[in-house]
Amino acid sequence: MRCSSSRCAPASLPTLQFLGAEKQLAVHRQALNSRLGRWEAGRSVRLNLEAVLGLSFPTPLQASSEGAEEYAVECAVCYMYDLDGVVPEVAYDGCKKPFHKSCLGEWLRALPSTRQSFNRLFGECPYCSRPITVEAS
């Protein structure tokens, strides 16, 4: 019986999914690809990610003092992280809320003010009411 790498070696490189604007994420993807050799099995995942991505993540103490709600990863519509194997993939810059693409699409379709153009839905964010766009599925 074979096991997945996360079960056999919890400190191994996990599957990563970046959330946010593609323009800003390109830098992080490039850093990840060019620095994969810096991953060390003896280090914590957090410290390894900082080394590989060239970032400094907030510690839990910093997160609680700055407002832990900023670091929530649950979908802001269904309040779940993993929805049928999918994690929130739409991060809205206005209110910093993450969404599953399907949840946001369903939310926007339910609003009479939402407009669709080809495969894009244009509506209002469920939290801050600013304009938001998502691919229609």
Summary of the structure (lengths in Angstrom):
residues: 137
radius of gyration: 17.6
end to end distance: 36.8
largest distance: 53.3
contacts: 322
relative contact order: 0.11
helix: 36%
strand: 14%
